[in-house]
């Protein structure tokens, strides 16, 4: 039995300049997406015997209609990640959105 999780899509909006030449700061909107399945995807494997690997990314199986862009970031299990590659859309009886993410650096 799988447990559905909530992930958060973080969409940055770049700043800019007003007509008067004043800077406008960048912003970031957030949208919670419920009902996702999350699976590990990639790890940094240790070379020492008996050490645990560190998960470096996940595959997120989100509900149909989830609005996510390749330029978005996501919070998965409390970790800020960047979308990695194209967004996959499944059609038919197993409809949904497949999103690969990797830990964001910095």
Helices and strands as residue ranges (DSSP letters): E 5-13, E 16-17, E 23-24, E 27-40, E 43-44, E 54-55, E 57-62, E 73-76, E 79-83, E 88-90, G 92-94, E 96-103
